[in-house]
């Protein structure tokens, strides 16, 4: 007969991981303080990678005139409500540009040259000051942060226009990839872009790739005005993803289109008019095939999509109010109010347990 366990410290690591994986992200951050054994288990790279896209998610909202970002969780079903579970300070002058597995990427709004990019874990309230490629100018660079599942490695991409070809009227793009495991930069090839087009600053990480809208200021750029730039984290290759023609039937698609990561897939929310909204999902990233997942009449042109709460249920906002919207039943459930309308920014993110100390010299906010 196997000897009886006299302490939880004697549990096999695999069993301890299984137990801890069932605990909420907020509780795990507290359990790290119980004992050394638990802290080492929770901070273990295998465990944190296993659950970095945990089931625990929170709505983050930020009133632009405040210095805190608030974390809200949806509580209840029939009469859904949001409860505040925490907040964390935002360095003055910074805004979120994107996220990966619950880690938030911040960039300064105005003085980029003298204020470096930041990575913040809102659950652990840790901050990491990010490196910059030594040979690219930061004030005109575009960034992205993603996770390479093939190597269990976080990577950051920095893109910049470094030259101009007068014959082809295209910009040569410089691209560098930072490997957080090796703590080093390497060069990769980026496609040339017309001089009047370039990637937007905000990025979305989905399906193992970083994605940027291509801003275009000319009608002569052809397909680039109808595509987005994508970077495969595993292959470390850039490509262009065509956007369906239907997005351009009402003019400039950027005016009514937003990019999201929904359920791990890349999605586009397209507003057709005052009420009609379509949600498209990139079902096959290899074949670049888009599928229209939902066609919705939201009855009010001020509704915007924040994220996917569960199957066929979306989180919407209108001014400073939050709603759960059942797509099949066409039913709205108001769950929170309190933000100041257009002066607030909303995101729906997983609560990450990834310790930023694994990525660099992290500090507490």
NUDREN-877096 format. One record per residue (C-alpha): residue number from 1; residue in three letters; z, x, y. Coordinates in pm, whole numbers, padded with zeros to 5 digits, m for minus. Each point is the difference from the previous one (the first is absolute). Example, Ala and Ser with C-alpha at 12.3 -4.5 7.8 and 13.67 -1.06 7.14 Angstrom:
<atom n="1" res="ALA" up="00780" east="01230" north="m00450"/>
<atom n="2" res="SER" up="m00066" east="00137" north="00344"/>
! end
This chain:
<atom n="1" res="UNK" up="00000" east="00000" north="00000"/>
<atom n="2" res="UNK" up="m00094" east="00129" north="00343"/>
<atom n="3" res="UNK" up="00299" east="00083" north="00222"/>
<atom n="4" res="UNK" up="00094" east="m00262" north="00261"/>
<atom n="5" res="UNK" up="m00076" east="00072" north="00363"/>
<atom n="6" res="UNK" up="00315" east="00053" north="00205"/>
<atom n="7" res="UNK" up="m00172" east="00030" north="00340"/>
<atom n="8" res="UNK" up="m00315" east="m00128" north="00167"/>
<atom n="9" res="UNK" up="m00077" east="00363" north="00071"/>
<atom n="10" res="UNK" up="m00071" east="00038" north="m00373"/>
<atom n="11" res="UNK" up="m00282" east="m00254" north="00007"/>
<atom n="12" res="UNK" up="m00342" east="00145" north="m00090"/>
<atom n="13" res="UNK" up="m00208" east="00052" north="00311"/>
<atom n="14" res="UNK" up="m00271" east="m00245" north="m00110"/>
<atom n="15" res="UNK" up="00257" east="m00280" north="m00040"/>
<atom n="16" res="UNK" up="00160" east="00078" north="00336"/>
<atom n="17" res="UNK" up="m00343" east="m00010" north="00164"/>
<atom n="18" res="UNK" up="m00068" east="m00338" north="m00160"/>
<atom n="19" res="UNK" up="00332" east="m00140" north="00130"/>
<atom n="20" res="UNK" up="m00046" east="00136" north="00351"/>
<atom n="21" res="UNK" up="m00359" east="m00125" north="00021"/>
<atom n="22" res="UNK" up="00136" east="m00358" north="m00011"/>
<atom n="23" res="UNK" up="00219" east="00052" north="00307"/>
<atom n="24" res="UNK" up="m00111" east="m00084" north="00354"/>
<atom n="25" res="UNK" up="m00108" east="00278" north="00230"/>
<atom n="26" res="UNK" up="00286" east="m00062" north="00243"/>
<atom n="27" res="UNK" up="00255" east="00028" north="m00283"/>
<atom n="28" res="UNK" up="m00155" east="00319" north="m00135"/>
<atom n="29" res="UNK" up="00037" east="00169" north="00337"/>
<atom n="30" res="UNK" up="00373" east="m00079" north="m00022"/>
<atom n="31" res="UNK" up="00034" east="00098" north="m00367"/>
<atom n="32" res="UNK" up="m00113" east="00353" north="00088"/>
<atom n="33" res="UNK" up="00352" east="00048" north="00140"/>
<atom n="34" res="UNK" up="00182" east="m00101" north="m00320"/>
<atom n="35" res="UNK" up="m00022" east="00335" north="m00176"/>
<atom n="36" res="UNK" up="m00212" east="00311" north="m00038"/>
<atom n="37" res="UNK" up="m00155" east="m00123" north="m00325"/>
<atom n="38" res="UNK" up="m00126" east="m00323" north="00156"/>
<atom n="39" res="UNK" up="m00127" east="00177" north="00312"/>
<atom n="40" res="UNK" up="m00199" east="00246" north="m00210"/>
<atom n="41" res="UNK" up="m00145" east="m00285" north="m00209"/>
<atom n="42" res="UNK" up="m00102" east="m00208" north="00302"/>
<atom n="43" res="UNK" up="m00149" east="00303" north="00178"/>
<atom n="44" res="UNK" up="m00181" east="00117" north="m00313"/>
<atom n="45" res="UNK" up="m00372" east="00030" north="00073"/>
<atom n="46" res="UNK" up="m00100" east="m00189" north="m00315"/>
<atom n="47" res="UNK" up="00231" east="m00292" north="00082"/>
<atom n="48" res="UNK" up="m00096" east="m00026" north="00367"/>
<atom n="49" res="UNK" up="m00371" east="00022" north="m00086"/>
<atom n="50" res="UNK" up="00053" east="m00264" north="m00267"/>
<atom n="51" res="UNK" up="00138" east="m00256" north="00244"/>
<atom n="52" res="UNK" up="m00130" east="00116" north="00339"/>
<atom n="53" res="UNK" up="m00208" east="m00318" north="00008"/>
<atom n="54" res="UNK" up="00302" east="m00206" north="m00102"/>
<atom n="55" res="UNK" up="00019" east="m00379" north="m00009"/>
<atom n="56" res="UNK" up="00237" east="00017" north="00296"/>
<atom n="57" res="UNK" up="m00192" east="m00052" north="00321"/>
<atom n="58" res="UNK" up="00096" east="m00075" north="00357"/>
<atom n="59" res="UNK" up="m00161" east="m00123" north="00318"/>
<atom n="60" res="UNK" up="00024" east="00259" north="00276"/>
<atom n="61" res="UNK" up="m00025" east="m00120" north="00354"/>
<atom n="62" res="UNK" up="00017" east="00186" north="00326"/>
<atom n="63" res="UNK" up="00017" east="m00142" north="00351"/>
<atom n="64" res="UNK" up="m00189" east="00259" north="00203"/>
<atom n="65" res="UNK" up="00264" east="00019" north="00270"/>
<atom n="66" res="UNK" up="00278" east="00078" north="m00251"/>
<atom n="67" res="UNK" up="00092" east="00328" north="m00166"/>
<atom n="68" res="UNK" up="00078" east="m00149" north="m00342"/>
<atom n="69" res="UNK" up="m00209" east="m00134" north="m00286"/>
<atom n="70" res="UNK" up="00165" east="m00285" north="m00188"/>
<atom n="71" res="UNK" up="m00017" east="m00057" north="m00377"/>
<atom n="72" res="UNK" up="m00012" east="m00360" north="m00126"/>
<atom n="73" res="UNK" up="m00003" east="m00136" north="m00355"/>
<atom n="74" res="UNK" up="m00124" east="m00341" north="m00106"/>
<atom n="75" res="UNK" up="00287" east="m00195" north="m00155"/>
<atom n="76" res="UNK" up="m00035" east="m00327" north="m00188"/>
<atom n="77" res="UNK" up="m00302" east="m00192" north="m00122"/>
<atom n="78" res="UNK" up="m00026" east="m00367" north="00101"/>
<atom n="79" res="UNK" up="00157" east="00054" north="00342"/>
<atom n="80" res="UNK" up="m00087" east="00364" north="00044"/>
<atom n="81" res="UNK" up="00194" east="00203" north="00251"/>
<atom n="82" res="UNK" up="m00006" east="00360" north="00109"/>
<atom n="83" res="UNK" up="00322" east="00197" north="00018"/>
<atom n="84" res="UNK" up="00045" east="00324" north="00188"/>
<atom n="85" res="UNK" up="00089" east="00287" north="m00234"/>
<atom n="86" res="UNK" up="m00004" east="00287" north="00244"/>
<atom n="87" res="UNK" up="m00165" east="00182" north="00285"/>
<atom n="88" res="UNK" up="m00091" east="00354" north="00091"/>
<atom n="89" res="UNK" up="m00074" east="00174" north="00331"/>
<atom n="90" res="UNK" up="m00352" east="00085" north="00107"/>
<atom n="91" res="UNK" up="m00055" east="00324" north="00193"/>
<atom n="92" res="UNK" up="m00101" east="m00088" north="00355"/>
<atom n="93" res="UNK" up="m00374" east="m00028" north="00057"/>
<atom n="94" res="UNK" up="m00098" east="m00019" north="m00369"/>
<atom n="95" res="UNK" up="m00192" east="m00272" north="m00188"/>
<atom n="96" res="UNK" up="m00082" east="m00059" north="m00368"/>
<atom n="97" res="UNK" up="m00353" east="00109" north="m00097"/>
<atom n="98" res="UNK" up="00023" east="m00082" north="m00371"/>
<atom n="99" res="UNK" up="00217" east="00026" north="m00309"/>
<atom n="100" res="UNK" up="00008" east="00107" north="m00364"/>
<atom n="101" res="UNK" up="00244" east="m00132" north="m00260"/>
<atom n="102" res="UNK" up="00246" east="m00108" north="00268"/>
<atom n="103" res="UNK" up="m00013" east="00328" north="00194"/>
<atom n="104" res="UNK" up="m00104" east="m00064" north="00360"/>
<atom n="105" res="UNK" up="m00236" east="00232" north="00190"/>
<atom n="106" res="UNK" up="00073" east="00019" north="00374"/>
<atom n="107" res="UNK" up="m00205" east="00150" north="00281"/>
<atom n="108" res="UNK" up="00076" east="00031" north="00369"/>
<atom n="109" res="UNK" up="m00182" east="m00255" north="00214"/>
<atom n="110" res="UNK" up="m00085" east="00226" north="00294"/>
<atom n="111" res="UNK" up="00114" east="00363" north="m00015"/>
<atom n="112" res="UNK" up="m00134" east="00098" north="m00343"/>
<atom n="113" res="UNK" up="m00035" east="00366" north="00086"/>
<atom n="114" res="UNK" up="00372" east="00053" north="00059"/>
<atom n="115" res="UNK" up="00139" east="m00251" north="m00250"/>
<atom n="116" res="UNK" up="m00079" east="00054" north="m00367"/>
<atom n="117" res="UNK" up="m00062" east="m00263" north="m00264"/>
<atom n="118" res="UNK" up="00302" east="m00141" north="m00187"/>
<atom n="119" res="UNK" up="00067" east="m00146" north="m00344"/>
<atom n="120" res="UNK" up="00295" east="m00241" north="m00025"/>
<atom n="121" res="UNK" up="00165" east="m00164" north="m00299"/>
<atom n="122" res="UNK" up="00156" east="m00320" north="00143"/>
<atom n="123" res="UNK" up="00227" east="m00051" north="m00303"/>
<atom n="124" res="UNK" up="00161" east="00345" north="00000"/>
<atom n="125" res="UNK" up="m00042" east="00039" north="00379"/>
<atom n="126" res="UNK" up="m00137" east="00351" north="m00041"/>
<atom n="127" res="UNK" up="m00267" east="00162" north="00217"/>
<atom n="128" res="UNK" up="m00249" east="00276" north="m00077"/>
<atom n="129" res="UNK" up="m00198" east="00184" north="00268"/>
<atom n="130" res="UNK" up="m00348" east="00047" north="m00140"/>
<atom n="131" res="UNK" up="m00212" east="00316" north="00014"/>
<atom n="132" res="UNK" up="m00337" east="00023" north="00173"/>
<atom n="133" res="UNK" up="m00313" east="00180" north="m00112"/>
<atom n="134" res="UNK" up="m00002" east="00328" north="00196"/>
<atom n="135" res="UNK" up="m00373" east="m00011" north="00076"/>
<atom n="136" res="UNK" up="m00040" east="m00364" north="00112"/>
<atom n="137" res="UNK" up="00093" east="m00143" north="00337"/>
<atom n="138" res="UNK" up="00281" east="m00256" north="m00051"/>
<atom n="139" res="UNK" up="m00065" east="m00205" north="00315"/>
<atom n="140" res="UNK" up="m00342" east="m00117" north="m00127"/>
<atom n="141" res="UNK" up="00084" east="m00007" north="m00372"/>
<atom n="142" res="UNK" up="00033" east="m00298" north="m00234"/>
<atom n="143" res="UNK" up="00252" east="00007" north="m00285"/>
<atom n="144" res="UNK" up="00073" east="m00173" north="m00327"/>
<atom n="145" res="UNK" up="00278" east="00021" north="m00261"/>
<atom n="146" res="UNK" up="m00043" east="m00091" north="m00367"/>
<atom n="147" res="UNK" up="00123" east="00057" north="m00354"/>
<atom n="148" res="UNK" up="m00208" east="00162" north="m00275"/>
<atom n="149" res="UNK" up="00111" east="m00160" north="m00328"/>
<atom n="150" res="UNK" up="m00194" east="00252" north="m00208"/>
<atom n="151" res="UNK" up="00230" east="00282" north="00117"/>
<atom n="152" res="UNK" up="00301" east="m00202" north="00131"/>
<atom n="153" res="UNK" up="m00054" east="00165" north="00337"/>
<atom n="154" res="UNK" up="00011" east="m00128" north="00356"/>
<atom n="155" res="UNK" up="m00289" east="00118" north="00216"/>
<atom n="156" res="UNK" up="m00081" east="m00020" north="00370"/>
<atom n="157" res="UNK" up="m00350" east="00012" north="00147"/>
<atom n="158" res="UNK" up="m00089" east="00117" north="00351"/>
<atom n="159" res="UNK" up="m00353" east="m00068" north="00134"/>
<atom n="160" res="UNK" up="m00160" east="00125" north="00318"/>
<atom n="161" res="UNK" up="m00346" east="00031" north="00155"/>
<atom n="162" res="UNK" up="m00074" east="00374" north="00015"/>
<atom n="163" res="UNK" up="m00368" east="00017" north="00095"/>
<atom n="164" res="UNK" up="m00310" east="m00190" north="00108"/>
<atom n="165" res="UNK" up="m00357" east="00015" north="m00136"/>
<atom n="166" res="UNK" up="m00241" east="m00083" north="00284"/>
<atom n="167" res="UNK" up="m00294" east="m00050" north="m00240"/>
<atom n="168" res="UNK" up="00168" east="m00263" north="m00215"/>
<atom n="169" res="UNK" up="00235" east="m00123" north="00275"/>
<atom n="170" res="UNK" up="00292" east="00021" north="m00242"/>
<atom n="171" res="UNK" up="00349" east="00148" north="00020"/>
<atom n="172" res="UNK" up="00116" east="00254" north="m00254"/>
<atom n="173" res="UNK" up="00340" east="m00105" north="m00129"/>
<atom n="174" res="UNK" up="00270" east="00247" north="m00099"/>
<atom n="175" res="UNK" up="00241" east="m00121" north="m00268"/>
<atom n="176" res="UNK" up="00315" east="00163" north="m00135"/>
<atom n="177" res="UNK" up="00229" east="m00118" north="m00279"/>
<atom n="178" res="UNK" up="00369" east="00086" north="m00007"/>
<atom n="179" res="UNK" up="00158" east="00013" north="m00346"/>
<atom n="180" res="UNK" up="00374" east="m00074" north="00029"/>
<atom n="181" res="UNK" up="00068" east="00152" north="m00342"/>
<atom n="182" res="UNK" up="m00167" east="00333" north="00077"/>
<atom n="183" res="UNK" up="00093" east="m00020" north="00372"/>
<atom n="184" res="UNK" up="m00347" east="00120" north="00098"/>
<atom n="185" res="UNK" up="m00326" east="m00111" north="00162"/>
<atom n="186" res="UNK" up="m00346" east="00010" north="m00150"/>
<atom n="187" res="UNK" up="m00345" east="m00087" north="00133"/>
<atom n="188" res="UNK" up="m00215" east="m00285" north="m00127"/>
<atom n="189" res="UNK" up="m00346" east="m00123" north="00101"/>
<atom n="190" res="UNK" up="m00030" east="m00304" north="00226"/>
<atom n="191" res="UNK" up="m00326" east="m00190" north="00064"/>
<atom n="192" res="UNK" up="m00167" east="00038" north="00342"/>
<atom n="193" res="UNK" up="00040" east="m00302" north="00226"/>
<atom n="194" res="UNK" up="m00212" east="m00121" north="00294"/>
<atom n="195" res="UNK" up="00136" east="00124" north="00330"/>
<atom n="196" res="UNK" up="00085" east="m00357" north="00101"/>
<atom n="197" res="UNK" up="00207" east="m00075" north="m00312"/>
<atom n="198" res="UNK" up="00327" east="00133" north="m00132"/>
<atom n="199" res="UNK" up="00297" east="m00101" north="m00216"/>
<atom n="200" res="UNK" up="00272" east="m00207" north="00162"/>
<atom n="201" res="UNK" up="00353" east="00138" north="00019"/>
<atom n="202" res="UNK" up="00157" east="m00261" north="m00227"/>
<atom n="203" res="UNK" up="m00045" east="00046" north="m00374"/>
<atom n="204" res="UNK" up="00065" east="m00203" north="m00316"/>
<atom n="205" res="UNK" up="00090" east="00157" north="m00335"/>
<atom n="206" res="UNK" up="m00124" east="m00214" north="m00291"/>
<atom n="207" res="UNK" up="m00145" east="00052" north="m00349"/>
<atom n="208" res="UNK" up="00067" east="00373" north="00012"/>
<atom n="209" res="UNK" up="m00197" east="00054" north="00321"/>
<atom n="210" res="UNK" up="00048" east="00026" north="00376"/>
<atom n="211" res="UNK" up="m00213" east="m00234" north="00208"/>
<atom n="212" res="UNK" up="m00094" east="m00011" north="00368"/>
<atom n="213" res="UNK" up="m00215" east="m00237" north="00200"/>
<atom n="214" res="UNK" up="m00289" east="00176" north="00173"/>
<atom n="215" res="UNK" up="00001" east="m00080" north="00368"/>
<atom n="216" res="UNK" up="m00353" east="m00027" north="00128"/>
<atom n="217" res="UNK" up="m00115" east="m00014" north="00361"/>
<atom n="218" res="UNK" up="m00371" east="m00029" north="m00068"/>
<atom n="219" res="UNK" up="m00223" east="m00257" north="m00168"/>
<atom n="220" res="UNK" up="m00236" east="00274" north="m00118"/>
<atom n="221" res="UNK" up="00235" east="00163" north="m00251"/>
<atom n="222" res="UNK" up="m00134" east="m00211" north="m00288"/>
<atom n="223" res="UNK" up="00213" east="m00032" north="m00311"/>
<atom n="224" res="UNK" up="00291" east="00200" north="00143"/>
<atom n="225" res="UNK" up="00075" east="m00290" north="00231"/>
<atom n="226" res="UNK" up="00035" east="m00206" north="m00319"/>
<atom n="227" res="UNK" up="00212" east="00236" north="m00206"/>
<atom n="228" res="UNK" up="00343" east="00154" north="m00021"/>
<atom n="229" res="UNK" up="00098" east="00357" north="m00083"/>
<atom n="230" res="UNK" up="00189" east="00056" north="m00325"/>
<atom n="231" res="UNK" up="00165" east="00308" north="m00154"/>
<atom n="232" res="UNK" up="00075" east="00014" north="m00373"/>
<atom n="233" res="UNK" up="00335" east="00183" north="m00040"/>
<atom n="234" res="UNK" up="m00066" east="00113" north="m00358"/>
<atom n="235" res="UNK" up="m00359" east="00124" north="00046"/>
<atom n="236" res="UNK" up="00064" east="00105" north="00362"/>
<atom n="237" res="UNK" up="m00337" east="m00142" north="00096"/>
<atom n="238" res="UNK" up="m00112" east="m00213" north="00295"/>
<atom n="239" res="UNK" up="m00233" east="m00297" north="m00031"/>
<atom n="240" res="UNK" up="m00117" east="m00299" north="00204"/>
<atom n="241" res="UNK" up="00085" east="m00353" north="m00114"/>
<atom n="242" res="UNK" up="m00251" east="m00262" north="00120"/>
<atom n="243" res="UNK" up="00146" east="m00311" north="00160"/>
<atom n="244" res="UNK" up="m00159" east="m00334" north="m00105"/>
<atom n="245" res="UNK" up="m00271" east="m00127" north="00236"/>
<atom n="246" res="UNK" up="00182" east="m00329" north="00049"/>
<atom n="247" res="UNK" up="00256" east="00187" north="00212"/>
<atom n="248" res="UNK" up="m00262" east="00058" north="00270"/>
<atom n="249" res="UNK" up="m00142" east="m00349" north="00028"/>
<atom n="250" res="UNK" up="00237" east="m00079" north="00288"/>
<atom n="251" res="UNK" up="m00047" east="00331" north="00182"/>
<atom n="252" res="UNK" up="00230" east="00302" north="00005"/>
<atom n="253" res="UNK" up="00204" east="m00022" north="m00321"/>
<atom n="254" res="UNK" up="00279" east="00216" north="00141"/>
<atom n="255" res="UNK" up="00100" east="m00279" north="00235"/>
<atom n="256" res="UNK" up="00094" east="m00235" north="m00283"/>
<atom n="257" res="UNK" up="00061" east="00227" north="m00297"/>
<atom n="258" res="UNK" up="00313" east="00176" north="m00120"/>
<atom n="259" res="UNK" up="00046" east="00242" north="m00290"/>
<atom n="260" res="UNK" up="00291" east="m00033" north="m00244"/>
<atom n="261" res="UNK" up="00125" east="00134" north="m00328"/>
<atom n="262" res="UNK" up="00070" east="m00312" north="m00207"/>
<atom n="263" res="UNK" up="00139" east="00038" north="m00351"/>
<atom n="264" res="UNK" up="m00121" east="00359" north="m00010"/>
<atom n="265" res="UNK" up="m00360" east="m00095" north="00088"/>
<atom n="266" res="UNK" up="m00188" east="00044" north="00325"/>
<atom n="267" res="UNK" up="m00045" east="m00331" north="00181"/>
<atom n="268" res="UNK" up="m00171" east="m00122" north="00316"/>
<atom n="269" res="UNK" up="00116" east="m00306" north="00190"/>
<atom n="270" res="UNK" up="m00294" east="m00147" north="00190"/>
<atom n="271" res="UNK" up="00035" east="m00269" north="00266"/>
<atom n="272" res="UNK" up="m00309" east="m00221" north="00017"/>
<atom n="273" res="UNK" up="00107" east="m00215" north="00292"/>
<atom n="274" res="UNK" up="00306" east="m00169" north="00141"/>
<atom n="275" res="UNK" up="00121" east="m00124" north="m00340"/>
<atom n="276" res="UNK" up="m00203" east="00143" north="m00288"/>
<atom n="277" res="UNK" up="00125" east="00324" north="m00155"/>
<atom n="278" res="UNK" up="m00135" east="00179" north="m00308"/>
<atom n="279" res="UNK" up="00183" east="00264" north="m00200"/>
<atom n="280" res="UNK" up="m00224" east="00244" north="m00190"/>
<atom n="281" res="UNK" up="00118" east="00249" north="m00262"/>
<atom n="282" res="UNK" up="m00177" east="00317" north="m00117"/>
<atom n="283" res="UNK" up="00003" east="m00078" north="m00373"/>
<atom n="284" res="UNK" up="m00207" east="00298" north="m00114"/>
<atom n="285" res="UNK" up="00051" east="00309" north="00216"/>
<atom n="286" res="UNK" up="m00259" east="00195" north="m00203"/>
<atom n="287" res="UNK" up="m00279" east="m00253" north="00039"/>
<atom n="288" res="UNK" up="00120" east="m00099" north="00349"/>
<atom n="289" res="UNK" up="00011" east="m00371" north="m00090"/>
<atom n="290" res="UNK" up="00187" east="m00244" north="00223"/>
<atom n="291" res="UNK" up="00126" east="m00341" north="m00116"/>
<atom n="292" res="UNK" up="00102" east="m00286" north="00225"/>
<atom n="293" res="UNK" up="00347" east="m00082" north="m00135"/>
<atom n="294" res="UNK" up="00109" east="m00270" north="00245"/>
<atom n="295" res="UNK" up="m00169" east="m00226" north="00253"/>
<atom n="296" res="UNK" up="00264" east="m00154" north="00223"/>
<atom n="297" res="UNK" up="00019" east="m00244" north="00291"/>
<atom n="298" res="UNK" up="00313" east="00106" north="00184"/>
<atom n="299" res="UNK" up="m00016" east="m00281" north="00262"/>
<atom n="300" res="UNK" up="00099" east="00240" north="00273"/>
<atom n="301" res="UNK" up="m00187" east="00303" north="00129"/>
<atom n="302" res="UNK" up="00324" east="00189" north="00063"/>
<atom n="303" res="UNK" up="00088" east="00046" north="m00368"/>
<atom n="304" res="UNK" up="m00039" east="00355" north="m00134"/>
<atom n="305" res="UNK" up="00059" east="00134" north="m00352"/>
<atom n="306" res="UNK" up="00296" east="00238" north="m00046"/>
<atom n="307" res="UNK" up="m00016" east="00048" north="m00378"/>
<atom n="308" res="UNK" up="m00006" east="m00157" north="m00347"/>
<atom n="309" res="UNK" up="00343" east="m00135" north="m00102"/>
<atom n="310" res="UNK" up="m00093" east="m00099" north="m00354"/>
<atom n="311" res="UNK" up="m00296" east="m00144" north="m00188"/>
<atom n="312" res="UNK" up="m00193" east="m00239" north="00227"/>
<atom n="313" res="UNK" up="00271" east="00014" north="00265"/>
<atom n="314" res="UNK" up="m00040" east="00192" north="00325"/>
<atom n="315" res="UNK" up="00233" east="00100" north="00282"/>
<atom n="316" res="UNK" up="m00141" east="m00111" north="00334"/>
<atom n="317" res="UNK" up="00117" east="00037" north="00356"/>
<atom n="318" res="UNK" up="m00068" east="m00208" north="00307"/>
<atom n="319" res="UNK" up="00134" east="00141" north="00322"/>
<atom n="320" res="UNK" up="00361" east="00090" north="m00086"/>
<atom n="321" res="UNK" up="00033" east="m00227" north="m00306"/>
<atom n="322" res="UNK" up="m00048" east="00086" north="m00369"/>
<atom n="323" res="UNK" up="m00131" east="m00237" north="m00268"/>
<atom n="324" res="UNK" up="m00062" east="m00006" north="m00372"/>
<atom n="325" res="UNK" up="m00339" east="m00156" north="m00066"/>
<atom n="326" res="UNK" up="m00088" east="m00144" north="m00341"/>
<atom n="327" res="UNK" up="m00377" east="00038" north="m00020"/>
<atom n="328" res="UNK" up="m00049" east="m00254" north="m00280"/>
<atom n="329" res="UNK" up="00224" east="m00268" north="00151"/>
<atom n="330" res="UNK" up="m00094" east="00075" north="00362"/>
<atom n="331" res="UNK" up="00371" east="m00007" north="00077"/>
<atom n="332" res="UNK" up="00186" east="00190" north="00274"/>
<atom n="333" res="UNK" up="00371" east="00084" north="m00028"/>
<atom n="334" res="UNK" up="00157" east="00144" north="00311"/>
<atom n="335" res="UNK" up="00241" east="00275" north="m00100"/>
<atom n="336" res="UNK" up="00089" east="00192" north="00315"/>
<atom n="337" res="UNK" up="m00020" east="00007" north="00376"/>
<atom n="338" res="UNK" up="00121" east="00255" north="00248"/>
<atom n="339" res="UNK" up="m00277" east="00240" north="00100"/>
<atom n="340" res="UNK" up="m00156" east="m00008" north="00343"/>
<atom n="341" res="UNK" up="m00349" east="m00119" north="m00082"/>
<atom n="342" res="UNK" up="m00283" east="00242" north="00067"/>
<atom n="343" res="UNK" up="00250" east="00272" north="00092"/>
<atom n="344" res="UNK" up="00105" east="00043" north="m00364"/>
<atom n="345" res="UNK" up="m00151" east="00186" north="m00295"/>
<atom n="346" res="UNK" up="00047" east="m00120" north="m00360"/>
<atom n="347" res="UNK" up="m00053" east="00168" north="m00338"/>
<atom n="348" res="UNK" up="00090" east="m00087" north="m00361"/>
<atom n="349" res="UNK" up="00104" east="00314" north="m00187"/>
<atom n="350" res="UNK" up="00169" east="00111" north="m00324"/>
<atom n="351" res="UNK" up="00344" east="00156" north="00034"/>
<atom n="352" res="UNK" up="m00053" east="00360" north="m00099"/>
<atom n="353" res="UNK" up="00247" east="00224" north="m00181"/>
<atom n="354" res="UNK" up="m00212" east="00311" north="00040"/>
<atom n="355" res="UNK" up="00232" east="00266" north="00149"/>
<atom n="356" res="UNK" up="m00180" east="00165" north="00290"/>
<atom n="357" res="UNK" up="00184" east="00323" north="m00087"/>
<atom n="358" res="UNK" up="m00252" east="00036" north="m00281"/>
<atom n="359" res="UNK" up="m00280" east="00010" north="00255"/>
<atom n="360" res="UNK" up="00152" east="00231" north="00259"/>
<atom n="361" res="UNK" up="00299" east="00064" north="00224"/>
<atom n="362" res="UNK" up="00113" east="m00356" north="00060"/>
<atom n="363" res="UNK" up="00267" east="m00105" north="00248"/>
<atom n="364" res="UNK" up="00201" east="m00315" north="00058"/>
<atom n="365" res="UNK" up="m00116" east="m00235" north="00275"/>
! end
